[in-house]
Amino acid sequence: MGRTPEHVKIRIVSLSSKSKSINAIVRQLRDEGIKIRRQTVARILKKYNEDGSLADKPASGRKPILTLEQMTFIDEKMEANDELTAVGKNLSEMITVVREKNYSNRFQFTSISGLQKLLYSELGVHLSTATIKRARKKLGWRKCGPRYCQIVREANRIARLAFAQQCLDNNEHFDNVIFTDESTIWLERHGKVCFRKEGTPGKLKPRGKHPFKVNIWAGISKRSATPVLIFTGIMKKEFYVGEILEKVLLPFTQTTFPDGDYRFQQDNDPKHKSKLITLS
């Protein structure tokens, strides 16, 4: 069996310091995509509690630059804020000023951001950006694009939580529910790469003031998905009833739910609650 990676050991110690049990640590690591046995977690924690070390055995070669405390510090800071950068602005200049004026190592910088600042201001350690980047990579942190989610107002959070709790209490499985929604897709993209010759101005690229967009409506249920309707313009209540509900949703329900036993789920868009829809 191969050795447990160092960043996994540090993660185990970090979770244990938060009073998590061995079983809870195993489940947390599994959720993070790390498969590990309960016995392995117990062995790592036992060794750490006995001698404060995570090393399997002494190895030859160059000693690590960062201590376990510093590695754990970086891992915890990245977990708290995954947008932390490695480098801080003008760090060397600030350190020179601090040393000349005999300020404390915990001097709070306002013009520096990132792990360099945190390591120096909280631990008094000055590390190069290359060292910090290697340590961050060794801990398993990889650069990637952000994944966004919709912002939900506090009032809606409370309502959604109450709805979710109600579904749990009623043992809801959504077997006959049709979930529907609309979305807007922008068709123009300007993330191009171009080149210009030195000494000459770059060529201007034409771009419309109002990028072209299309709207998409679709629904899904446990039995099947509705056809996808693509349209332009504003979705008025007349269009919603005539083109979406009558021409797309109704044929779908007649085919997929011939017994008529289905529930139609939509959001609180005002067009969904108009009198025209209620009377339809």
C-alpha positions as CSV (number, residue, x, y, z in Angstrom):
1,M,0.0,0.0,0.0
2,G,1.4,3.4,-0.9
3,R,2.1,6.2,1.5
4,T,-0.6,8.7,2.4
5,P,0.2,12.1,0.7
6,E,1.4,14.8,3.0
7,H,-1.4,17.1,2.2
8,V,-4.0,14.5,3.2
9,K,-2.2,14.0,6.6
10,I,-2.3,17.7,7.2
11,R,-6.0,17.8,6.3
12,I,-6.6,15.0,8.7
13,V,-4.9,16.8,11.5
14,S,-6.7,20.0,10.6
15,L,-10.1,18.3,10.8
16,S,-9.2,16.6,14.0
17,S,-8.3,19.9,15.6
18,K,-11.9,20.9,14.9
19,S,-13.1,18.1,17.2
20,K,-14.2,15.9,14.3
21,S,-14.3,12.1,15.0
22,I,-12.4,9.6,12.9
23,N,-15.6,8.5,11.1
24,A,-16.5,12.1,10.4
25,I,-13.0,12.8,9.0
26,V,-13.3,9.7,6.7
27,R,-16.7,11.0,5.5
28,Q,-15.4,14.5,5.0
29,L,-12.4,13.3,3.0
30,R,-14.6,11.1,0.9
31,D,-16.8,14.1,0.0
32,E,-13.6,15.9,-1.1
33,G,-12.7,13.0,-3.4
34,I,-10.1,11.4,-1.1
35,K,-10.6,7.7,-0.3
36,I,-8.9,6.6,3.0
37,R,-9.4,3.8,5.5
38,R,-10.5,4.5,9.1
39,Q,-7.5,2.6,10.4
40,T,-5.2,4.8,8.4
41,V,-6.7,8.0,9.9
42,A,-6.5,6.5,13.4
43,R,-2.8,5.6,12.8
44,I,-1.9,9.0,11.5
45,L,-3.6,10.8,14.4
46,K,-2.0,8.4,17.0
47,K,1.5,9.1,15.6
48,Y,0.9,12.8,15.5
49,N,-0.4,12.9,19.1
50,E,2.6,10.9,20.3
51,D,5.5,12.7,18.7
52,G,3.9,15.6,16.8
53,S,5.2,14.3,13.5
54,L,3.5,13.2,10.3
55,A,6.6,11.8,8.6
56,D,6.6,8.0,7.9
57,K,10.3,7.6,8.5
58,P,13.4,9.8,8.2
59,A,14.4,10.3,4.5
60,S,17.6,11.4,2.9
61,G,17.9,14.5,0.9
62,R,17.1,18.2,1.5
63,K,15.0,19.0,4.5
64,P,11.6,20.7,3.8
65,I,11.6,24.5,3.9
66,L,8.2,24.8,5.5
67,T,7.3,23.3,8.9
68,L,4.2,21.4,9.6
69,E,2.8,24.4,11.3
70,Q,3.3,26.6,8.3
71,M,1.9,24.0,5.9
72,T,-1.2,23.6,8.1
73,F,-1.5,27.4,8.2
74,I,-1.5,27.6,4.4
75,D,-4.0,24.8,4.1
76,E,-6.4,26.4,6.6
77,K,-6.1,29.9,5.1
78,M,-6.8,28.5,1.6
79,E,-9.8,26.5,2.9
80,A,-11.2,29.7,4.5
81,N,-10.6,31.8,1.4
82,D,-10.0,30.0,-1.9
83,E,-9.2,33.3,-3.7
84,L,-6.0,33.9,-1.8
85,T,-3.0,34.7,-4.0
86,A,0.5,33.7,-3.2
87,V,2.2,37.0,-3.7
88,G,1.8,40.3,-1.8
89,K,2.5,43.7,-3.3
90,N,5.8,45.4,-2.3
91,L,6.4,42.9,0.5
92,S,10.2,43.3,0.4
93,E,9.9,47.0,0.7
94,M,7.5,46.7,3.6
95,I,9.8,44.3,5.5
96,T,12.7,46.7,5.1
97,V,10.6,49.5,6.6
98,V,9.5,47.2,9.5
99,R,13.0,46.1,10.3
100,E,14.5,49.7,10.2
101,K,11.8,51.1,12.5
102,N,11.8,48.0,14.8
103,Y,8.2,47.3,14.3
104,S,6.7,44.0,15.5
105,N,6.7,41.0,13.2
106,R,2.9,41.0,13.5
107,F,2.7,44.5,11.9
108,Q,-0.5,44.8,10.0
109,F,0.0,45.7,6.4
110,T,-2.8,47.3,4.5
111,S,-1.3,47.3,1.0
112,I,-0.4,43.7,0.9
113,S,-2.7,40.8,0.1
114,G,-2.2,37.0,-0.1
115,L,-0.5,34.2,1.7
116,Q,2.8,36.1,1.8
117,K,1.2,38.8,4.0
118,L,-0.5,36.3,6.2
119,L,2.6,34.2,6.8
120,Y,4.7,37.2,7.7
121,S,2.1,39.2,9.7
122,E,0.8,36.1,11.7
123,L,3.8,33.8,11.9
124,G,6.7,36.2,11.2
125,V,7.9,34.0,8.3
126,H,9.2,35.6,5.0
127,L,8.9,33.1,2.2
128,S,9.3,33.5,-1.6
129,T,6.3,33.3,-3.8
130,A,7.8,30.2,-5.5
131,T,8.1,28.4,-2.2
132,I,4.5,29.3,-1.3
133,K,3.2,28.1,-4.7
134,R,5.0,24.8,-4.4
135,A,3.6,24.3,-0.9
136,R,0.1,25.2,-2.0
137,K,0.4,22.7,-4.9
138,K,1.8,20.0,-2.6
139,L,-1.2,20.5,-0.3
140,G,-3.5,19.7,-3.3
141,W,-4.7,23.2,-4.3
142,R,-5.0,23.7,-8.0
143,K,-5.8,26.8,-10.0
144,C,-9.2,26.7,-11.7
145,G,-12.0,28.9,-12.9
146,P,-14.6,30.0,-10.4
147,R,-18.0,28.3,-10.2
148,Y,-20.8,30.7,-9.7
149,C,-24.2,30.3,-8.1
150,Q,-27.2,32.5,-8.0
151,I,-27.5,35.0,-5.1
152,V,-30.5,34.2,-3.0
153,R,-32.1,36.9,-0.8
154,E,-32.4,36.2,2.9
155,A,-36.2,36.0,2.8
156,N,-36.0,33.4,0.0
157,R,-33.5,31.4,1.9
158,I,-35.8,31.1,4.9
159,A,-38.7,30.1,2.6
160,R,-36.6,27.6,0.7
161,L,-35.4,26.0,4.0
162,A,-39.0,25.7,5.2
163,F,-40.0,24.1,1.9
164,A,-37.1,21.7,2.0
165,Q,-38.0,20.7,5.6
166,Q,-41.6,20.2,4.6
167,C,-40.6,17.9,1.8
168,L,-38.5,15.8,4.2
169,D,-41.3,15.6,6.7
170,N,-43.7,14.5,4.0
171,N,-41.2,12.0,2.5
172,E,-41.5,13.7,-0.8
173,H,-39.9,12.0,-3.8
174,F,-41.2,14.3,-6.6
175,D,-42.2,11.3,-8.7
176,N,-44.9,13.2,-10.6
177,V,-43.5,16.8,-10.5
178,I,-42.5,18.7,-13.7
179,F,-39.8,21.3,-12.9
180,T,-39.6,24.2,-15.4
181,D,-37.6,27.3,-15.8
182,E,-36.3,29.9,-18.3
183,S,-32.8,31.2,-18.9
184,T,-31.1,33.7,-21.2
185,I,-28.1,32.8,-23.3
186,W,-25.8,35.5,-24.7
187,L,-24.6,34.4,-28.2
188,E,-21.7,36.9,-28.5
189,R,-18.3,36.2,-27.0
190,H,-15.3,38.4,-27.1
191,G,-12.6,36.4,-25.4
192,K,-10.4,36.4,-28.5
193,V,-6.6,36.4,-28.8
194,C,-5.1,38.6,-31.4
195,F,-1.6,40.0,-32.2
196,R,-0.3,43.4,-33.3
197,K,3.0,44.5,-34.7
198,E,5.3,46.5,-32.4
199,G,5.1,50.2,-33.0
200,T,1.6,50.0,-34.6
201,P,-1.8,50.5,-32.8
202,G,-4.0,47.5,-32.4
203,K,-7.0,47.1,-34.7
204,L,-10.4,47.8,-33.3
205,K,-12.8,44.9,-33.4
206,P,-16.5,45.6,-34.1
207,R,-18.9,44.8,-31.3
208,G,-22.6,45.5,-31.0
209,K,-23.8,47.8,-28.3
210,H,-26.5,45.2,-27.3
211,P,-25.2,41.7,-27.8
212,F,-27.6,39.2,-29.3
213,K,-29.3,36.9,-26.9
214,V,-31.9,34.1,-27.0
215,N,-34.3,32.8,-24.3
216,I,-34.7,29.1,-23.5
217,W,-37.5,27.4,-21.7
218,A,-37.5,23.7,-20.7
219,G,-38.8,21.3,-18.1
220,I,-37.8,18.0,-16.6
221,S,-39.4,15.2,-14.5
222,K,-38.4,11.8,-13.3
223,R,-40.1,10.3,-16.3
224,S,-38.7,12.4,-19.1
225,A,-37.7,15.9,-20.2
226,T,-39.8,18.4,-22.2
227,P,-38.7,19.7,-25.6
228,V,-36.5,22.7,-25.4
229,L,-38.1,25.9,-26.7
230,I,-35.7,28.6,-27.9
231,F,-37.2,32.1,-28.6
232,T,-36.2,35.8,-28.8
233,G,-37.8,38.9,-27.5
234,I,-39.6,39.4,-24.2
235,M,-41.6,36.6,-22.8
236,K,-45.0,38.2,-22.2
237,K,-47.9,36.4,-20.6
238,E,-49.7,35.8,-23.9
239,F,-46.6,34.1,-25.3
240,Y,-46.1,32.1,-22.2
241,V,-49.6,30.7,-22.4
242,G,-50.0,30.2,-26.1
243,E,-46.5,29.2,-27.2
244,I,-45.1,27.4,-24.1
245,L,-47.9,26.0,-22.0
246,E,-50.3,25.1,-24.8
247,K,-47.9,24.1,-27.6
248,V,-45.0,22.5,-25.5
249,L,-46.0,21.6,-22.0
250,L,-49.6,20.3,-22.7
251,P,-48.5,17.8,-25.4
252,F,-45.7,16.7,-23.1
253,T,-48.1,16.0,-20.2
254,Q,-50.5,14.2,-22.5
255,T,-47.7,11.8,-23.6
256,T,-45.7,11.4,-20.4
257,F,-48.6,11.6,-17.9
258,P,-51.6,10.3,-19.8
259,D,-53.5,9.7,-16.5
260,G,-53.2,13.4,-15.8
261,D,-51.5,12.7,-12.4
262,Y,-48.7,15.3,-12.4
263,R,-47.7,18.5,-10.6
264,F,-46.4,21.6,-12.4
265,Q,-43.6,23.4,-10.6
266,Q,-42.5,26.9,-11.7
267,D,-40.9,29.9,-10.0
268,N,-42.6,33.1,-8.7
269,D,-42.2,35.1,-11.9
270,P,-45.2,37.6,-12.1
271,K,-46.0,36.2,-15.6
272,H,-46.5,32.8,-14.1
273,K,-49.3,34.2,-11.8
274,S,-51.2,36.4,-14.2
275,K,-55.0,36.1,-14.5
276,L,-54.6,34.8,-18.1
277,I,-52.7,31.8,-16.8
278,T,-55.1,31.2,-14.0
279,L,-58.0,31.1,-16.4
280,S,-56.2,29.0,-19.0
